[in-house]
Amino acid sequence: MKQRSISWVHCLIFVCAVVTGIGFSTRDAEATNGDNLISIGPISRAMGGVGIAAPQDAISAVFSNPAAMCFGPYCPGSEFNFAGTVFMPKAETRLTINGGSAGWWKSDSDLFVIPAIGISSPITQSLRFGLAAYGVSGLGVDYREQDFVYTNLQIMKFAPNLAYLVNPNFSIGAALHVNYGSLDLGSGTSSGFSFGGQFGAIYKIDSVSLGAVYITPQKITHENVADFNHDDQLDNLDLESPQTFGFGIAYEPIPNTLLLEADAKWLNWADAKGYKDFGWDNQWVFNIGVQYKPTPKLALRAGYNYGKNPVEENNGWDVFSNVPVQGKQVNRFEYEVLRISGFPAIVEQHLTLGLGYQLTKAVSIDFGYMHAFEKKVKEIGNFGGVGEAIVESKLKEDSIDFGITWRF
């Protein structure tokens, strides 16, 4: 089949989609593996977030492994994806001081729309270009009705990608990450930019694909975001997306009919600025997914994702003590409330389902559903030696994913 290069028309379509997508991304979302979404796009999300070894569309290829541009249903032509996620987190928190409690408070941040767009197109027979823009991470709660905690973190990523086919079985790729992040801890929104990179490789042996990926740490400085030490001056806070290593394997026992895939990722939260200050542990994430096509036009998908809660549970702390956070002394009780009630990135188990249907030779649609099972954390502190201060949070999540793909 003759290779087609990127045209100005294709680029114009993509730029228009970027503008539209960023315009819709106005609020944060609770995330699921730490403060990261399990994946991007309805196909990968319906398969538990897999995609390091064998992503099935351009948008999840850019997110999961830049080398994947050279292998996939979109090759050797071009593909454009538009996707959206309707996210519905249910966060609750409870404070108990010396045995007295007002009961569970429900966060008012419970519905978000997250857009994503992507493109893949050949430059030569061995070199392909990809590009995606998507909301990749975020979390937040709104307990302002109770005069309590409000947090809102969101990160939008813009990722141009190049992949090179070294030989018919082996590809390498790299993506530039341009991140825009905003953070609001109740004193107004602070935003900033950061840059980083993602590097990957894929090797295919008959019906088996092996993939590996590395993402560099990426730090954003949020200026004047909160008065942590109560000196009447707003302080800065560095938040760094962690370096990440990922590995994947995919097996297609029945070509074009049955695909099985499994991924493992290690996220270095414990050394990431901001997250290490708030006591996050390193996290392993494991995903498995399956796609079955009973007919050439219909795809059925399912998956499972597990990532251990990275937020450490501290106990025995003194309400009136202080803890250092990036050079500032923060009251220990306020520190624990912000960690547990304000950033409850604690869910661990996710079940996913989805389907896709090819409307025409060029156009297909995909849908997905994710449920994150409820997880609860509880900390008990010492209230000046005369009682207890208990901080609790629980979180569960649902999301509906949709997308449209145009191959040309």
DRENMIDO-401317 format. One record per residue (C-alpha): x negated, y, z negated; residue in three letters. Coordinates in steps of 0.02 Angstrom, whole numbers, padded with zeros to 5 digits, always signed. Layout:
BEGIN
XYZALA/...
END
This chain:
BEGIN
+00000+00000+00000MET/-00066+00172+00043LYS/-00124+00277-00105GLN/-00038+00445-00130ARG/-00129+00591-00207SER/-00058+00722-00325ILE/+00035+00859-00233SER/+00074+01038-00284TRP/+00257+00988-00288VAL/+00221+00853-00416HIS/+00121+00974-00523CYS/+00259+01104-00515LEU/+00387+00976-00572ILE/+00277+00930-00717PHE/+00244+01110-00772VAL/+00431+01146-00772CYS/+00460+00992-00878ALA/+00325+01045-01001VAL/+00407+01213-01025VAL/+00577+01131-01050THR/+00508+01002-01172GLY/+00417+01128-01282ILE/+00572+01236-01284GLY/+00673+01094-01360PHE/+00541+01049-01490SER/+00592+01174-01622THR/+00595+01070-01782ARG/+00495+00936-01867ASP/+00539+00755-01896ALA/+00506+00628-02028GLU/+00373+00512-01961ALA/+00350+00327-01988THR/+00166+00270-01990ASN/+00102+00400-02113GLY/+00156+00561-02028ASP/+00143+00487-01852ASN/+00283+00420-01745LEU/+00264+00234-01711ILE/+00251+00274-01526SER/+00315+00387-01387ILE/+00450+00344-01261GLY/+00599+00225-01267PRO/+00508+00075-01193ILE/+00363+00068-01314SER/+00470+00119-01463ARG/+00596-00020-01423ALA/+00450-00143-01427MET/+00389-00094-01601GLY/+00267+00038-01538GLY/+00152-00077-01439VAL/+00058-00017-01286GLY/-00130-00026-01310ILE/-00147-00176-01194ALA/+00003-00163-01076ALA/+00110-00005-01083PRO/+00260-00009-00966GLN/+00273+00175-00922ASP/+00160+00325-00900ALA/+00213+00416-01057ILE/+00168+00272-01174SER/+00007+00242-01076ALA/-00053+00419-01113VAL/-00004+00398-01297PHE/-00071+00222-01324SER/-00223+00198-01212ASN/-00288+00315-01075PRO/-00366+00168-00981ALA/-00191+00097-00953ALA/-00159+00218-00810MET/-00244+00093-00695CYS/-00130-00052-00743PHE/+00057-00047-00753GLY/+00222-00049-00657PRO/+00189+00129-00599TYR/+00034+00078-00499CYS/-00019+00110-00363PRO/+00106+00253-00341GLY/+00158+00398-00452SER/+00280+00409-00597GLU/+00366+00546-00697PHE/+00449+00514-00867ASN/+00565+00620-00972PHE/+00610+00552-01143ALA/+00692+00608-01303GLY/+00713+00541-01479THR/+00857+00584-01593VAL/+00785+00558-01766PHE/+00892+00534-01922MET/+00790+00522-02083PRO/+00875+00502-02251LYS/+00762+00566-02390ALA/+00810+00581-02574GLU/+00715+00630-02730THR/+00743+00628-02918ARG/+00657+00711-03066LEU/+00675+00647-03243THR/+00602+00753-03384ILE/+00606+00681-03560ASN/+00750+00566-03511GLY/+00855+00701-03429GLY/+00895+00693-03243SER/+01009+00785-03121ALA/+01025+00627-03014GLY/+00966+00595-02837TRP/+00954+00748-02724TRP/+00978+00724-02536LYS/+00869+00819-02414SER/+00962+00930-02291ASP/+00831+00891-02156SER/+00919+00742-02079ASP/+00935+00766-01889LEU/+00799+00810-01763PHE/+00774+00800-01574VAL/+00598+00761-01512ILE/+00560+00780-01324PRO/+00421+00699-01225ALA/+00365+00705-01043ILE/+00230+00615-00944GLY/+00159+00590-00771ILE/+00040+00468-00687SER/-00028+00487-00511SER/-00176+00421-00408PRO/-00322+00530-00355ILE/-00415+00390-00264THR/-00395+00202-00259GLN/-00501+00188-00418SER/-00464+00352-00508LEU/-00297+00403-00584ARG/-00234+00560-00670PHE/-00108+00564-00811GLY/-00035+00698-00920LEU/+00091+00703-01062ALA/+00164+00825-01187ALA/+00254+00761-01339TYR/+00293+00785-01522GLY/+00176+00659-01603VAL/+00193+00685-01789SER/+00280+00780-01925GLY/+00375+00767-02086LEU/+00478+00875-02199GLY/+00616+00889-02328VAL/+00739+01026-02374ASP/+00793+01035-02556TYR/+00818+01224-02557ARG/+00999+01203-02609GLU/+00930+01138-02774GLN/+00797+01277-02782ASP/+00667+01141-02759PHE/+00543+01085-02626VAL/+00546+01134-02442TYR/+00416+01066-02318THR/+00409+01068-02129ASN/+00260+00999-02031LEU/+00260+00970-01844GLN/+00125+00933-01715ILE/+00148+00947-01527MET/+00015+00865-01418LYS/-00036+00907-01239PHE/-00145+00768-01165ALA/-00223+00768-00990PRO/-00294+00597-00948ASN/-00414+00517-00824LEU/-00433+00329-00796ALA/-00559+00239-00688TYR/-00541+00062-00619LEU/-00717-00009-00636VAL/-00665-00172-00552ASN/-00498-00259-00522PRO/-00499-00326-00701ASN/-00575-00184-00803PHE/-00530-00001-00829SER/-00588+00140-00941ILE/-00505+00305-00981GLY/-00515+00465-01082ALA/-00391+00599-01132ALA/-00414+00774-01199LEU/-00299+00813-01345HIS/-00239+00992-01368VAL/-00133+01003-01526ASN/-00016+01139-01585TYR/+00035+01120-01766GLY/+00148+01219-01882SER/+00172+01204-02070LEU/+00297+01286-02186ASP/+00291+01254-02373LEU/+00423+01383-02415GLY/+00317+01541-02392SER/+00338+01554-02203GLY/+00272+01459-02053THR/+00086+01450-02019SER/+00026+01379-01852SER/-00138+01336-01770GLY/-00226+01234-01635PHE/-00350+01092-01633SER/-00439+00989-01502PHE/-00497+00810-01493GLY/-00513+00659-01381GLY/-00450+00483-01352GLN/-00552+00346-01268PHE/-00495+00175-01212GLY/-00529+00018-01110ALA/-00426-00126-01043ILE/-00484-00295-00979TYR/-00367-00416-00889LYS/-00391-00604-00876ILE/-00254-00683-00771ASP/-00094-00658-00874SER/-00184-00589-01028VAL/-00231-00406-01059SER/-00349-00346-01195LEU/-00355-00162-01246GLY/-00453-00052-01366ALA/-00439+00133-01408VAL/-00521+00265-01518TYR/-00451+00436-01566ILE/-00561+00571-01643THR/-00510+00667-01801PRO/-00420+00830-01760GLN/-00408+00970-01890LYS/-00289+01118-01895ILE/-00312+01259-02022THR/-00146+01328-02083HIS/-00177+01504-02148GLU/-00081+01586-02291ASN/+00035+01439-02312VAL/+00061+01434-02503ALA/+00000+01507-02668ASP/-00071+01345-02738PHE/-00156+01419-02893ASN/-00028+01557-02932HIS/-00148+01705-02911ASP/-00021+01801-02804ASP/-00120+01765-02645GLN/-00069+01641-02511LEU/-00199+01506-02481ASP/-00253+01409-02327ASN/-00234+01222-02304LEU/-00332+01111-02184ASP/-00237+00961-02115LEU/-00332+00837-02008GLU/-00256+00702-01900SER/-00362+00549-01942PRO/-00483+00457-01832GLN/-00399+00299-01770THR/-00458+00132-01700PHE/-00336+00020-01608GLY/-00337-00152-01528PHE/-00205-00241-01425GLY/-00169-00402-01334ILE/-00030-00437-01209ALA/+00022-00602-01130TYR/+00140-00623-00983GLU/+00184-00809-00977PRO/+00316-00779-00843ILE/+00258-00642-00722PRO/+00378-00496-00705ASN/+00499-00583-00825THR/+00426-00608-01000LEU/+00297-00498-01086LEU/+00230-00523-01263LEU/+00119-00393-01346GLU/+00037-00362-01515ALA/-00065-00212-01577ASP/-00164-00168-01733ALA/-00219+00009-01781LYS/-00327+00077-01922TRP/-00294+00257-01976LEU/-00429+00341-02081ASN/-00315+00449-02191TRP/-00433+00434-02341ALA/-00566+00540-02253ASP/-00448+00661-02163ALA/-00447+00837-02235LYS/-00286+00878-02324GLY/-00227+00699-02333TYR/-00375+00644-02439LYS/-00342+00794-02553ASP/-00166+00730-02581PHE/-00219+00551-02614GLY/-00180+00457-02452TRP/-00256+00285-02423ASP/-00320+00216-02259ASN/-00182+00125-02166GLN/-00171-00030-02057TRP/-00024-00034-01936VAL/+00032-00196-01851PHE/+00157-00201-01707ASN/+00232-00342-01605ILE/+00349-00325-01457GLY/+00435-00425-01322VAL/+00513-00380-01155GLN/+00624-00502-01061TYR/+00699-00471-00889LYS/+00845-00589-00855PRO/+00864-00501-00687THR/+00741-00390-00592PRO/+00845-00235-00636LYS/+00880-00269-00821LEU/+00751-00268-00962ALA/+00789-00320-01142LEU/+00667-00269-01279ARG/+00636-00296-01464ALA/+00495-00266-01587GLY/+00433-00249-01765TYR/+00313-00123-01841ASN/+00230-00128-02012TYR/+00118+00005-02089GLY/+00082+00004-02276LYS/+00133+00162-02367ASN/-00025+00271-02372PRO/+00034+00384-02515VAL/-00051+00326-02676GLU/+00059+00307-02829GLU/-00023+00396-02976ASN/+00030+00367-03156ASN/-00023+00434-03326GLY/-00062+00612-03269TRP/-00032+00761-03384ASP/+00100+00885-03326VAL/-00004+01033-03390PHE/-00171+00982-03312SER/-00244+01041-03147ASN/-00312+00953-02993VAL/-00430+01030-02862PRO/-00363+01048-02685VAL/-00484+01124-02558GLN/-00564+01238-02687GLY/-00402+01286-02778LYS/-00343+01224-02947GLN/-00165+01160-02927VAL/-00049+01119-03072ASN/-00039+00929-03081ARG/+00151+00921-03094PHE/+00173+01033-02940GLU/+00040+00930-02850TYR/+00132+00766-02883GLU/+00301+00840-02836VAL/+00230+00902-02670LEU/+00151+00731-02633ARG/+00299+00624-02681ILE/+00452+00734-02652SER/+00385+00852-02517GLY/+00290+00730-02406PHE/+00376+00560-02426PRO/+00288+00472-02281ALA/+00320+00306-02367ILE/+00423+00190-02256VAL/+00335+00029-02205GLU/+00445-00090-02104GLN/+00529-00047-01939HIS/+00644-00152-01829LEU/+00670-00097-01649THR/+00784-00143-01502LEU/+00813-00076-01328GLY/+00854-00104-01146LEU/+00815-00031-00976GLY/+00905-00032-00810TYR/+00842+00009-00636GLN/+00973+00117-00552LEU/+00884+00132-00386THR/+00716+00085-00315LYS/+00646+00249-00381ALA/+00748+00286-00538VAL/+00772+00189-00699SER/+00843+00228-00871ILE/+00793+00162-01042ASP/+00868+00162-01215PHE/+00801+00112-01385GLY/+00847+00103-01568TYR/+00735+00100-01723MET/+00778+00068-01904HIS/+00650+00097-02043ALA/+00702+00004-02199PHE/+00717+00100-02362GLU/+00559+00121-02465LYS/+00548+00196-02639LYS/+00403+00266-02740VAL/+00400+00312-02925LYS/+00270+00401-03031GLU/+00269+00426-03219ILE/+00170+00568-03297GLY/+00138+00626-03475ASN/+00241+00778-03529PHE/+00120+00858-03652GLY/+00110+00700-03758GLY/+00293+00712-03814VAL/+00383+00629-03669GLY/+00380+00576-03486GLU/+00396+00665-03319ALA/+00456+00546-03182ILE/+00449+00591-02997VAL/+00539+00475-02875GLU/+00573+00476-02688SER/+00656+00357-02567LYS/+00668+00362-02379LEU/+00748+00266-02237LYS/+00760+00313-02054GLU/+00855+00281-01894ASP/+00821+00344-01719SER/+00899+00331-01547ILE/+00784+00345-01396ASP/+00824+00381-01215PHE/+00725+00411-01057GLY/+00728+00424-00869ILE/+00589+00370-00752THR/+00561+00426-00573TRP/+00433+00333-00468ARG/+00376+00410-00305PHE/
END
